[in-house]
Amino acid sequence: MLIAILIGAGLGFMFGKLPGLIIGAVLGFWVARRLVRRVVVSKLSKMQDQFLDSTFAVMGCICKADGDVSGDELRVVETLFQRLRLSEAQRERANAAFERGKADDFDLDAELATVRRVTGGQRALLQMFLQVQLSAIAADGQLHPAEHDMLLRVARGLGCSEAEIAQIEAMLRGEQQQPGGAPSQQSLTDAYRVLGVESDASDAELKRAYRRLMSQNHPDKLAGKGLPESMRDMAEARTQEISHAYDLIKKAREANA
């Protein structure tokens, strides 16, 4: 950008002395800013496309882990298409990626390496990727051992831990709970897992964990880092579950005070 400003200022000075220098510098800055913005938008768009493509390719691989892709699993994928509000073009691309992931020669490790690269290894994005996989294969109420083993392999390939899988599972259970009733011991245990703290954590530690997670998982922040716009609703649901877990723990502690 500085080079563009200097070039603009130099050309402006040649033709208009001091006023020309100022005008040229301003024009140089304007042109450079537009070019930088265009490059950033193009790069972000490519990241989002790759994230979505890899999401469904890995999903195809996981769904086939137990030997075959069932009709229920295909219906779950179709439901996910609807939840993400994919356009017709995006659906075709997602379907093609899903079929690519089902192929016998699909290189899962290479695909996961691509996900790490395009996300820059950012934890929140990697966890969102893992959450989509888990929500898809668990939507039919069954998680076969082979699928779970494959999910662990995906988590390791992304650099995520089993604790992060447990956190995501706790979030999904929280989403499925009916609002209103008194929290069960399981829901309270899940709430601590969601926030990633132990049950004996201090109130200050609890608040720090909550604020950190809310900041890391803010939908706008994730979108700026490469999360596809179609996954915004899932990101918002994630922050809502984090907030719900924090409120659940606070109310339980107040009741026991």
JODADA-V235604 format. One record per pair of residues at least 24 apart in sequence whose C-alpha atoms are under 6 Angstrom apart, sorted by the first residue. I is the first residue (numbers start at 0). J is the second residue. Records with the same first field share a line. If there is no record, write none. Layout:
I = J, J
This chain:
0 = 31
3 = 27
4 = 28
43 = 225
46 = 117, 225
47 = 225, 226, 227
52 = 96
55 = 93, 96, 97
56 = 96, 97, 99, 100
57 = 100
58 = 132
59 = 97, 100, 101
60 = 100, 101
61 = 146
64 = 145, 146
65 = 145
83 = 229, 230
111 = 156
123 = 216
166 = 192, 193
190 = 244
